[in-house]
């Protein structure tokens, strides 16, 4: 026979500032009850429900499905986070550099494109120059300036 003494509040659960009187209770537990309690806990542990009998245990039956679920969840969470905070725009991080070129007598879009954009196809370079500067025709005015992408 084992004896335990337990202190309980006499009038309800005590608050942090409420005084309460303690009353002693003696509880006697024999060896048979302790053995049954230990067996019950061991059975719950083997079932995976340590703690309460109502709790259901979940097991991963397919490792591949679980990994796929976690990966897809992470991707969806990341995409939602990026859309929510507008982190999917690359324009804020790129900065175009332009060279200012003054148009002189005898210059054409073709000659300017060949001079300042030698690595690009000349037809494409003329198209880019027209698009950047908002030109609708191939005619240039002497003394005007053009922005040429560097």
JOUR-V861815 format. One record per pair of residues at least 4 apart in sequence whose ideal C-beta (glycine too) atoms are under 6 Angstrom apart, sorted by sequence separation. I is the first residue (numbers start at 0). J is the second residue. D is the distance in whole Angstrom. If there is no record, write none. Layout:
BEGIN
I,J,D
I,J,D
END
This chain:
BEGIN
13,17,5
28,32,5
50,54,6
89,93,6
102,106,5
106,110,6
111,115,6
112,116,5
119,123,5
8,13,5
28,33,6
43,48,5
44,49,5
81,86,4
106,111,6
119,124,4
129,134,4
13,19,4
43,49,6
48,54,5
59,65,5
81,87,5
48,56,5
113,121,6
116,124,4
47,56,4
112,121,5
8,19,4
9,20,5
112,124,4
9,22,5
112,125,5
132,145,5
132,146,6
6,21,5
131,146,5
112,128,6
108,125,5
4,23,6
5,24,5
108,128,6
4,25,6
3,26,5
2,27,6
0,27,6
1,28,5
0,29,5
108,137,6
115,147,5
102,139,5
104,141,6
102,141,6
102,143,5
101,144,5
99,144,5
100,145,5
100,147,5
97,146,4
98,147,5
98,149,5
96,149,4
END
